[in-house]
Amino acid sequence: MSSTPKIQTRIPAPGLSPSPLTRRGFALTALAGVAVTAGCNNGIGSSGAATIDARVDATLNQMYSQYPNTVELAQKSTGMLVMPLVTEAGFGFGGGYGRGALRVNGVTVDYYSNTKASAGFQIGAKQYAHVLFFMTQDALEGFRRSSGWTAGAEIDYVVTDFGESASTDTNLLNTPVLAAVFGQAGLYAGASLEGAKYNRIIP
């Protein structure tokens, strides 16, 4: 009868503590998590859709509570794309991923992923939610027909980087696509949706 192998554990010497997590380590760990999330496919019959819808509900409740001006935008929009959580991370380069739902008349009609690659040197990681308001029928139909819709510089923002709400004047309401970005957290602040790509998925 073979003897049971002994499991050896390494105990730190007295007075020593594990090394602190560096910014690089944090960023690379977060970016690895983004890659794993992006590769996950729950498949038909899973609870993925229900999970996304629950997060969408929570995100909308948070937005309406913190930024009351978005209630009017929601009422006047032809549709809203709600992304409850997008994670971006980078160390010299960056990437991000998230999943959400497109709602028309308060009902989920499709699910979408959000991916983003950013160039230029950057260090850190951040997480945030965002909502796209389609203020015209043409803007909504163009988004739904696209095989991969990319956010451009023409999007107007109704919540600033400082968490302040922009006024919902007539000119703003006539903008085809508006965006609210909020709930930011991480090692660097400020979130731009420019360059983000949205694709329809089956969660």
C-alpha positions as CSV (number, residue, x, y, z in Angstrom):
1,M,0.0,0.0,0.0
2,S,1.5,3.3,-1.0
3,S,1.8,6.0,1.6
4,T,-0.3,9.2,1.3
5,P,1.8,12.0,-0.2
6,K,2.3,14.8,2.2
7,I,1.0,18.3,1.3
8,Q,3.6,20.9,2.0
9,T,2.6,24.5,2.7
10,R,4.9,27.5,2.8
11,I,4.5,29.7,5.8
12,P,5.8,33.2,5.6
13,A,8.6,34.1,8.0
14,P,7.5,36.0,11.1
15,G,7.2,39.7,10.4
16,L,6.7,39.3,6.6
17,S,3.5,39.9,4.8
18,P,2.5,39.1,1.2
19,S,3.7,41.7,-1.3
20,P,1.0,44.4,-2.2
21,L,-0.8,44.2,-5.5
22,T,0.9,46.6,-7.9
23,R,-1.0,48.7,-10.4
24,R,0.4,46.5,-13.2
25,G,-0.7,43.4,-11.5
26,F,-4.2,44.8,-10.9
27,A,-4.6,46.0,-14.5
28,L,-3.4,42.7,-15.9
29,T,-5.7,40.7,-13.6
30,A,-8.7,42.8,-14.5
31,L,-7.9,42.5,-18.2
32,A,-7.6,38.8,-17.9
33,G,-11.1,38.8,-16.3
34,V,-12.4,40.8,-19.3
35,A,-11.0,38.2,-21.6
36,V,-12.6,35.3,-19.7
37,T,-16.0,37.1,-19.6
38,A,-15.8,37.8,-23.3
39,G,-15.2,34.2,-24.0
40,C,-18.2,32.9,-22.0
41,N,-21.3,31.8,-23.8
42,N,-24.1,30.6,-21.6
43,G,-26.0,29.1,-24.4
44,I,-29.7,28.8,-25.1
45,G,-31.7,27.5,-22.2
46,S,-29.4,29.1,-19.6
47,S,-30.3,31.8,-17.1
48,G,-28.1,34.3,-18.9
49,A,-31.0,36.4,-20.3
50,A,-32.8,36.6,-16.9
51,T,-29.5,37.7,-15.3
52,I,-29.0,40.4,-17.8
53,D,-32.6,41.6,-17.5
54,A,-32.3,41.8,-13.7
55,R,-29.1,43.8,-13.9
56,V,-30.7,46.1,-16.5
57,D,-33.7,46.8,-14.1
58,A,-31.3,47.6,-11.3
59,T,-29.2,49.9,-13.5
60,L,-32.2,51.8,-14.7
61,N,-33.5,52.3,-11.2
62,Q,-30.1,53.6,-10.1
63,M,-29.9,56.0,-13.1
64,Y,-33.4,57.4,-12.6
65,S,-32.7,57.9,-8.9
66,Q,-29.4,59.6,-9.3
67,Y,-30.0,61.5,-12.5
68,P,-33.7,62.5,-12.7
69,N,-33.3,64.2,-16.1
70,T,-32.9,60.7,-17.6
71,V,-36.6,59.9,-16.8
72,E,-37.7,62.4,-19.5
73,L,-35.2,61.1,-21.9
74,A,-36.4,57.5,-21.4
75,Q,-40.0,58.6,-21.9
76,K,-39.2,60.4,-25.2
77,S,-36.8,57.9,-26.6
78,T,-37.7,55.2,-29.2
79,G,-35.5,52.7,-27.5
80,M,-32.7,52.3,-24.9
81,L,-29.6,50.1,-24.9
82,V,-28.7,49.4,-21.2
83,M,-25.2,48.1,-20.4
84,P,-25.2,47.4,-16.6
85,L,-21.5,46.8,-16.3
86,V,-18.6,47.4,-18.6
87,T,-15.1,46.5,-17.4
88,E,-12.0,48.2,-19.0
89,A,-8.4,47.5,-18.1
90,G,-5.1,48.1,-19.6
91,F,-1.3,48.3,-19.1
92,G,0.1,50.0,-22.2
93,F,-3.0,48.9,-24.1
94,G,-6.6,48.5,-23.2
95,G,-9.7,46.5,-23.7
96,G,-13.2,46.3,-22.4
97,Y,-16.3,44.1,-22.4
98,G,-19.9,44.1,-21.2
99,R,-23.4,42.7,-21.9
100,G,-26.7,44.4,-21.8
101,A,-30.2,44.6,-23.4
102,L,-32.0,46.8,-25.9
103,R,-35.5,47.8,-24.6
104,V,-38.3,49.2,-26.7
105,N,-41.4,50.4,-25.0
106,G,-40.0,49.0,-21.8
107,V,-39.6,45.5,-23.2
108,T,-36.4,43.7,-24.0
109,V,-36.2,43.0,-27.7
110,D,-32.5,41.9,-28.1
111,Y,-29.3,41.4,-26.1
112,Y,-26.0,43.0,-27.0
113,S,-22.3,42.8,-26.1
114,N,-20.1,45.8,-25.9
115,T,-16.4,45.5,-26.8
116,K,-13.8,48.2,-26.9
117,A,-10.0,48.3,-27.7
118,S,-8.1,51.5,-26.9
119,A,-4.7,52.5,-28.2
120,G,-2.2,54.6,-26.4
121,F,-0.4,54.2,-23.1
122,Q,-2.7,53.8,-20.1
123,I,-2.5,52.1,-16.7
124,G,-5.4,51.1,-14.6
125,A,-8.9,49.6,-14.7
126,K,-12.4,50.9,-14.4
127,Q,-16.0,49.7,-14.3
128,Y,-19.0,51.7,-15.3
129,A,-22.6,51.4,-16.6
130,H,-24.0,53.2,-19.5
131,V,-27.3,53.7,-21.3
132,L,-27.8,54.8,-25.0
133,F,-31.0,56.7,-25.7
134,F,-32.1,56.4,-29.3
135,M,-34.2,59.6,-29.8
136,T,-35.3,59.0,-33.3
137,Q,-36.8,56.0,-35.1
138,D,-34.1,56.2,-37.8
139,A,-31.4,56.0,-35.1
140,L,-33.0,53.0,-33.5
141,E,-33.5,51.2,-36.8
142,G,-30.0,51.9,-37.9
143,F,-28.6,50.4,-34.7
144,R,-30.8,47.3,-35.0
145,R,-29.9,46.7,-38.7
146,S,-26.2,47.1,-38.2
147,S,-24.1,43.9,-38.0
148,G,-21.8,45.7,-35.6
149,W,-22.7,49.3,-34.5
150,T,-19.8,51.5,-33.4
151,A,-20.2,54.5,-31.2
152,G,-18.8,57.7,-32.7
153,A,-17.9,61.2,-31.6
154,E,-21.4,62.5,-32.5
155,I,-22.9,61.0,-29.3
156,D,-24.0,63.7,-26.8
157,Y,-23.6,62.9,-23.0
158,V,-26.3,63.7,-20.5
159,V,-24.2,62.8,-17.4
160,T,-20.8,64.4,-17.1
161,D,-17.6,62.8,-15.8
162,F,-18.3,64.6,-12.5
163,G,-21.7,63.0,-12.1
164,E,-23.6,66.1,-13.0
165,S,-26.8,65.9,-15.1
166,A,-27.0,67.9,-18.3
167,S,-30.2,69.9,-18.9
168,T,-32.7,68.2,-21.2
169,D,-33.3,71.2,-23.5
170,T,-35.0,71.0,-27.0
171,N,-31.7,70.7,-28.9
172,L,-30.5,67.8,-26.7
173,L,-33.8,65.9,-27.2
174,N,-33.4,66.3,-31.0
175,T,-30.0,64.6,-30.9
176,P,-30.3,61.1,-32.6
177,V,-28.3,59.2,-29.9
178,L,-27.6,60.3,-26.3
179,A,-25.6,58.6,-23.6
180,A,-25.5,58.4,-19.9
181,V,-22.3,57.0,-18.3
182,F,-22.2,56.6,-14.6
183,G,-21.1,54.4,-11.7
184,Q,-17.4,54.7,-12.6
185,A,-14.8,53.1,-10.3
186,G,-11.2,52.1,-10.7
187,L,-7.7,53.5,-10.9
188,Y,-8.5,56.1,-13.5
189,A,-11.7,58.0,-14.1
190,G,-13.4,59.3,-17.2
191,A,-15.2,57.1,-19.7
192,S,-15.8,57.7,-23.4
193,L,-17.9,55.4,-25.5
194,E,-16.3,56.5,-28.7
195,G,-14.9,53.4,-30.5
196,A,-17.1,51.0,-28.5
197,K,-18.7,48.3,-30.7
198,Y,-22.0,46.6,-30.1
199,N,-23.0,43.2,-31.4
200,R,-26.2,41.2,-31.0
201,I,-25.8,38.1,-28.9
202,I,-27.8,35.1,-27.6
203,P,-27.1,35.0,-23.8
